[in-house]
Amino acid sequence: MKTYVIVRLQVDGIHNWKDAKTTFPEVAYLSDPHRHVFHIEAKKQVFHDDRDVEFIMFRKDIIMYLQGKYGDSTLRLCNFHGRSCEMIAKEILEEFKCTSVSVWEDNENGAIVEA
């Protein structure tokens, strides 16, 4: 039997895909920085039933990490630059030793990365 803790959070952010204009002209506007509410779910394995990972702290740690690394005080959001949902998910997965992380744009379209 395996047990996991799961946290969900959201951060306001901008990003862009510079090659969108040439790869998929129909969505060329994605080449420009654009805003999303990034919805994130992170799942981490735990090894006993008495919280070796406290999920309130786990959630706050991810938020603080993203704000510390990508926070833009002028725009007052996270500036992920050219990072995709897949890239953000992979980074969180590796940084926090998760088993899976999903990142969604506006809770509509997204990606999941699994260990």
N, C-alpha and C positions, 0 to 999 in steps of 0.2 A: 504494500500500500504506500502511496506517495501523497504528501500533503503540500499544498502551496498557499501562499498568501498572494492576494491580488490587490493592486491599487489602481485607481482611476484618477486622472487629473487633467486639467486643461491649461494651456498657456496661449496667450495672444502672441502671434508672430508673423513675420514676413519671410518670404523666400522667393527664389526665382530659379528657373531652369534655362540657362543661357542658350542652349541648343534647341529649344522648342521651335524657334522660327524656321530652322532648317530641317528638323526631324519630322515635325508635324505642323505644317503651316496653318492648319485650321485652328490651332491653339497657340499661335505665335505670341499672344499676349502673356503667356506664361514665362516668356523670356524676361519680362519686366518684374521688378519686385511687386508682390501682391500679398495682401493680408489674409490670414486664416485664423480661426480658433483651432489650435492643434489639440485633439483629444488623444490622450495617451493611456494605455493600459499596460501595466507591467506585472508579470507573474514570476514569483521566486519560490523555489522549493525550500521548505523548512523541515527540520528533522525531529521535532517533538511537538507536542500539543500545547506547549506553554510559551509560545511566541519567542522563538530565538530570533525572529525578525518582527519588530513591532510595526504594524502596517501604517499607523499614523505617522511615525517617524520616517518610514520608508518613502511614503508619498512626499513628505516635506523635503526629504533629502534630494529627491529627483527634481522637484521644483527649484530648490536652491542651486543645484548643480546647473540646470539649464539657464536660470537667471544670471548666475555667476559667469558662465562661459559665453552666453549669447545675448545677455541683457543689454539693451540699448537705452540709455537714460534719456536721450533726446526724443526718440520715438516712443518710449515707455512700453516696449514689448521686446520679445526675443527676435533678433535678426539672424536667421539661420542661413542667410546668403544663398548659395547654390546647393544647400543640403536638401535632399529629398526626404520623404517620409521614411523610406527604407534606410537611408543613412542615419537619420535621427534615431530610429528604432534600434539599429545595430549598435550605435554608440551607447545608448542607455543599457542595452542588454549586456554589453561588455563591461561597462563601468560599474554596474550594480550586480553583476553575475546572476542575471535573470535567466529563466528558462524560455520565456517568450516576452516580446514587447510588440504592441501594435500602436501605430500612429496614424490618426485620421485627420484629414482636412475638413473642418466644419462638420465633423461626425457623418460625412457622406462617403468619401473615398479615402482609402488608406492602404497600409501595408502592415504585414506581420512578419516578424523575424523570430525564428526559433533557434535555440541552441542545439 
